[in-house]
Amino acid sequence: MAKRYRWIKIEEDFFRQKEVKGMRRLEGGDSYVIVYQKMMAHSLKNDNRIYFDNVEDSFVEEISLMIDEDVKKIEATLAFLEKVNLVEWASEDELVFNQVDELTGSESESTQRVRKHRAAKKS
């Protein structure tokens, strides 16, 4: 099966969104924005969701393990994201990132190869 590459597009107004501005104003808010972006990136391979696999004692501890961030930062980030409806719990074991669909781009491996080949021919 061909590989599919996915990425999160940070649009020019990402940091001007009220939710992101509000998060940045919190004490430690700049770190929370990075935690949010890391969680969104991790959710790409699972249709904008993060699942709890019971590897750690809690979901937050497992997210901490996945993205290499402090548990307290993740708790604070999730609390804020829930408050502003950027994440929602589909179940105790499933967290959905509501904004990821509109920020996601993708291409197949063959598309990437053709694009690189065309660029090389221009050079």
Phi, psi and omega in degrees: 000137182291145177289151175234126179263135179232152177210162176259127178271123174266103182288159185301335180263007181307312183280354175262355178296141182303320182296316181290319177298318178297318179295319181294334179285343178291154174297122184083010186298326178299321177294324181295325178295319178294317177301315178301314180295320178295320178293319177299315179299320179293329183285345184304318184285353181236039177057047176068029182228151170242133181249145175271118183258009179061031175282322177252177183287333180221163179299316182297319178296325179290320175298319177303316178295319182295316188251004177058049177231160182293139181303317181297322177295320180293317178301314181294318180297312180297320179300316179292314182298323176295317182301322182259014174062033175269342171226156174212152179271115175283330175197182178297337185249012185214122180246129183250132178261110189288334186270347189296322181306314183285346181255001188264135171239158178203161173203154179278166179298319181293323177298317179296318181297316180296318179299316179295321180296316179297320178295322179293323179295326179292328184289000000 
